[in-house]
Amino acid sequence: MNFSGGFPVDLVLFGLIAAFLVLRLRSILGRRTGFEGRARPAAPAGPRNNAAPRDAKGPVIDGRAEPVAPRPVRPLPDLNSPLGEQLRRLRGVDTGFDAARFLEAAENTFRTIVTAFAAGDRVTLRSLLTDETYRAFEMAIAGRETSGETQRTEIKEITTATIVAVELTGTVADITLRFVSDQVNMTSNKDGQPIAGADALTEITDLWTFERELSMRDQTWRLAAARSA
C-alpha cells in the first residue's frame, strides 16, 4: 500500500498499530508502583534447617532435675493377723494410738538416738532411753572417752521400718521394729587411725524395742532394747 510520490500512509498505519498494542499490553500487565517489595534471593538448594542460630543471644536456663529421696517403706501389719490383733488390743487401752504415726515417729527417734550415741550426747539419750538401756549406752560412751576413741556415724537412708512384734502386759506396751538402713560407721583411736568399721556405705539391720506405760500422761516411747539382726 504505497502511493507514488505521496505520504507513506502504510508506515503511519503500522506505527499507530504498534503504539496501540504497547498501550494495550501495559494496561493488561500493569506497572510497578513501589509497594511490591524487592524480590528475595532464592534459598540455596538442600535440606531446610529451622533451628535457631547457635550464636543467637537470649536467656538460657541451665537446670538439673534433683532426684527425689525415696520414702522409707513402712508397711502396716494385717489387722486380721496375730500382730494386727495385738495392735487392736493396744488401741483398746490407748485409743489415741495410730500405727502409721508411730512408725514415722520411731524412724525419727532412730535417727536421733544413733546420732546422739555417736556424738556422746548423754542429755538427748537420757530422754529417749529407759533407765537400763541408758546405763548400757552411757557405759559404752564412757569407754570410748577413756580410750580417746571417736565414732563417726552417718545414716544415709532408712529403706525399711516395720513392726515385727507387739506385747501388752497390763498397761505396759512393747513394740519391736526392724530398721534396715544404709549407714557409714567408723571408730578411730586417739591418733585418728580407724580401728573399727569402714568409711563405706553398709546396709545394717537393727531390731529395736520401744516401751511405754500407757496409763501415764507421758506419750514418749523409749528405747528398751537394741540389737543387730
C-alpha positions as CSV (number, residue, x, y, z in Angstrom):
1,M,0.0,0.0,0.0
2,N,2.2,2.8,-1.2
3,F,1.1,5.9,-3.1
4,S,3.7,7.1,-5.6
5,G,5.3,10.4,-4.5
6,G,2.8,10.7,-1.7
7,F,2.8,10.4,2.1
8,P,3.8,6.9,3.3
9,V,0.4,6.1,4.8
10,D,1.3,2.5,5.3
11,L,4.1,3.4,7.7
12,V,1.8,5.6,9.7
13,L,-0.7,2.9,10.0
14,F,1.9,0.4,11.2
15,G,3.1,2.9,13.7
16,L,-0.4,3.5,15.1
17,I,-1.0,-0.2,15.3
18,A,2.3,-0.7,17.2
19,A,1.5,2.1,19.7
20,F,-1.9,0.7,20.3
21,L,-0.5,-2.8,21.1
22,V,2.0,-1.3,23.5
23,L,-0.6,0.7,25.4
24,R,-2.9,-2.4,25.5
25,L,-0.2,-4.6,27.0
26,R,0.7,-2.0,29.7
27,S,-3.0,-1.8,30.7
28,I,-3.3,-5.6,31.0
29,L,0.1,-6.4,32.7
30,G,0.2,-3.3,34.9
31,R,3.1,-1.2,36.1
32,R,5.3,-1.3,39.2
33,T,4.0,1.1,41.9
34,G,6.8,0.8,44.5
35,F,4.7,-1.3,47.0
36,E,5.6,-4.7,45.5
37,G,8.8,-5.0,47.6
38,R,12.1,-6.3,46.5
39,A,12.4,-9.9,45.3
40,R,14.2,-12.1,47.8
41,P,17.1,-14.2,46.6
42,A,16.3,-17.8,46.2
43,A,17.3,-20.1,49.1
44,P,20.2,-22.4,48.4
45,A,19.3,-26.0,47.5
46,G,19.4,-28.6,50.2
47,P,17.5,-29.6,53.4
48,R,15.9,-26.8,55.3
49,N,17.1,-26.1,58.8
50,N,14.6,-24.2,61.0
51,A,16.7,-24.4,64.2
52,A,17.8,-21.1,65.8
53,P,21.4,-20.0,65.0
54,R,23.9,-21.2,67.5
55,D,25.1,-17.7,68.3
56,A,21.6,-16.3,68.9
57,K,21.5,-14.4,72.1
58,G,18.8,-14.8,74.7
59,P,18.1,-16.1,78.2
60,V,19.4,-19.6,78.7
61,I,18.1,-21.7,81.6
62,D,20.6,-24.4,82.7
63,G,18.6,-26.6,85.1
64,R,19.1,-30.1,86.5
65,A,16.4,-32.3,88.0
66,E,17.2,-33.3,91.5
67,P,16.3,-36.9,92.4
68,V,13.6,-37.3,94.9
69,A,14.7,-39.0,98.1
70,P,12.7,-42.3,98.4
71,R,10.5,-42.5,101.4
72,P,11.1,-45.4,103.8
73,V,8.8,-48.4,103.4
74,R,6.5,-48.6,106.4
75,P,4.1,-51.5,105.8
76,L,1.4,-51.9,108.5
77,P,0.6,-55.4,109.8
78,D,-2.6,-57.1,108.5
79,L,-5.3,-56.3,111.1
80,N,-6.5,-59.9,110.8
81,S,-3.1,-61.3,111.7
82,P,-1.9,-62.1,115.2
83,L,0.2,-59.0,115.1
84,G,-2.8,-57.0,114.0
85,E,-4.8,-58.4,116.9
86,Q,-2.1,-57.2,119.3
87,L,-2.3,-53.7,117.8
88,R,-6.1,-53.7,118.3
89,R,-5.6,-54.7,121.9
90,L,-3.1,-51.9,122.4
91,R,-5.5,-49.4,120.8
92,G,-8.2,-50.6,123.2
93,V,-6.1,-49.4,126.1
94,D,-4.7,-46.3,124.3
95,T,-7.4,-45.0,121.9
96,G,-5.1,-42.3,120.6
97,F,-2.6,-44.8,119.2
98,D,-2.0,-44.8,115.5
99,A,0.4,-47.3,114.0
100,A,1.3,-45.2,110.9
101,R,2.2,-42.1,113.1
102,F,4.1,-44.4,115.5
103,L,6.2,-45.8,112.7
104,E,7.1,-42.3,111.4
105,A,8.0,-41.1,114.9
106,A,10.0,-44.2,115.6
107,E,12.0,-43.6,112.4
108,N,12.9,-40.1,113.6
109,T,13.8,-41.3,117.0
110,F,16.0,-44.0,115.5
111,R,18.0,-41.3,113.6
112,T,18.2,-39.1,116.8
113,I,19.5,-41.9,119.0
114,V,22.0,-43.2,116.6
115,T,23.4,-39.7,116.0
116,A,23.4,-38.9,119.7
117,F,25.2,-42.1,120.7
118,A,28.0,-41.4,118.1
119,A,28.4,-37.9,119.4
120,G,28.3,-38.9,123.1
121,D,25.2,-36.7,123.7
122,R,24.0,-38.0,127.0
123,V,21.3,-35.4,127.5
124,T,19.5,-36.4,124.3
125,L,19.9,-40.1,125.1
126,R,18.6,-39.8,128.6
127,S,15.2,-38.6,127.4
128,L,14.7,-41.3,124.8
129,L,16.0,-44.4,126.6
130,T,14.7,-46.5,129.5
131,D,17.0,-46.5,132.6
132,E,18.5,-49.8,131.9
133,T,19.2,-49.1,128.3
134,Y,20.6,-45.7,129.1
135,R,23.1,-47.2,131.5
136,A,24.4,-49.6,128.8
137,F,24.7,-46.7,126.3
138,E,26.4,-44.4,128.8
139,M,28.9,-47.2,129.7
140,A,29.9,-47.6,126.0
141,I,30.3,-43.8,125.6
142,A,32.5,-43.6,128.8
143,G,34.6,-46.4,127.5
144,R,35.2,-44.5,124.2
145,E,36.1,-41.4,126.0
146,T,38.6,-43.2,128.3
147,S,40.3,-44.7,125.3
148,G,40.3,-41.4,123.4
149,E,38.2,-43.0,120.6
150,T,35.8,-41.2,118.4
151,Q,32.9,-42.6,116.5
152,R,31.6,-41.4,113.2
153,T,28.1,-42.5,112.1
154,E,26.0,-41.2,109.2
155,I,22.6,-42.6,108.3
156,K,22.3,-42.1,104.6
157,E,18.9,-43.7,104.2
158,I,16.3,-45.8,106.1
159,T,15.0,-48.2,103.5
160,T,12.6,-50.1,105.7
161,A,10.8,-49.6,109.1
162,T,8.4,-52.3,110.0
163,I,6.6,-53.6,113.2
164,V,7.6,-57.2,113.9
165,A,6.3,-57.7,117.4
166,V,3.8,-56.2,119.9
167,E,3.4,-57.2,123.5
168,L,1.0,-55.8,126.0
169,T,1.4,-56.6,129.7
170,G,-1.2,-54.8,131.7
171,T,-0.8,-51.2,130.6
172,V,2.8,-51.6,129.6
173,A,3.3,-51.9,125.8
174,D,6.4,-53.1,123.9
175,I,6.7,-52.7,120.2
176,T,9.7,-54.2,118.3
177,L,10.6,-52.7,114.9
178,R,13.0,-53.8,112.2
179,F,15.1,-51.0,110.7
180,V,17.0,-51.5,107.5
181,S,19.3,-48.6,106.8
182,D,22.4,-47.6,104.8
183,Q,25.0,-46.2,107.2
184,V,28.6,-45.2,107.4
185,N,30.1,-46.3,110.7
186,M,33.8,-45.9,111.7
187,T,35.6,-45.8,115.0
188,S,39.0,-44.1,115.3
189,N,41.6,-44.2,118.0
190,K,43.2,-41.2,119.7
191,D,45.6,-40.9,116.8
192,G,42.8,-40.7,114.3
193,Q,43.5,-44.2,112.9
194,P,40.4,-46.3,112.1
195,I,40.1,-49.3,114.4
196,A,36.6,-50.5,113.6
197,G,34.1,-50.1,110.8
198,A,34.9,-48.6,107.5
199,D,34.4,-45.3,105.6
200,A,32.0,-47.0,103.2
201,L,28.2,-47.4,102.9
202,T,26.9,-50.5,104.7
203,E,23.4,-51.9,105.0
204,I,22.6,-52.6,108.6
205,T,19.5,-54.3,110.1
206,D,18.5,-53.4,113.6
207,L,15.8,-54.7,115.9
208,W,14.7,-52.0,118.4
209,T,12.1,-52.4,121.1
210,F,10.2,-49.3,122.3
211,E,8.3,-49.3,125.6
212,R,5.7,-47.1,127.1
213,E,3.4,-47.1,130.1
214,L,0.1,-46.4,128.5
215,S,-1.6,-45.3,131.8
216,M,0.8,-42.4,132.2
217,R,0.3,-39.0,130.5
218,D,3.8,-39.1,129.1
219,Q,3.4,-40.0,125.5
220,T,7.1,-40.8,124.9
221,W,8.0,-44.2,123.6
222,R,11.5,-45.0,125.0
223,L,14.1,-47.4,123.6
224,A,14.1,-50.5,125.9
225,A,16.4,-52.9,123.8
226,A,18.5,-52.7,120.7
227,R,20.3,-55.4,118.8
228,S,21.6,-56.1,115.3
229,A,19.9,-58.7,113.2
